[in-house]
């Protein structure tokens, strides 16, 4: 049986990094950092020995960050300034809720993060914004909501969707004699 990409039926090795560009479903190994516009770094994967691995479109990376990766290839570096709507979303005043202070086991402190349980029993973190004897105000927005961020990325390896690195394109085990 011959492969239409390899009519002679011989084994071919493919290095997916030469000119493979990041697209939907690509497996990507990369290093990145995220910082506020004032330079305060929030995360940096370069402190780890191994790069981060992810699949484009699997939902593990925010869409704005994924869009910044599309079209890049191994060896590329990019710095992108992302507005809130492309990063962690705009700050929403409807995500600030008030609670009776007396209902807390211990009196909350401003800037304290508290986990709450929603109706589906999922945990929902909130940050205490204000406390008085009667009311405690909790902000359920992402801590970076409403903030512009700087995303720097270095692409280490790109593997196209459906492939797994170096692979044999043809599996012609027996040739006619």
Beta strands, then each sheet from edge to edge (+ up, - down):
strand 1: 13-14
strand 2: 27-36
strand 3: 41-44
strand 4: 52-55
strand 5: 77-82
strand 6: 96-100
strand 7: 113-117
strand 8: 123-131
strand 9: 135-139
strand 10: 149-159
strand 11: 167-168
sheet 1: 1+ 11-
sheet 2: 3+ 2- 4+
sheet 3: 3+ 2- 10+ 5-
sheet 4: 6+ 9- 8+ 7-
end
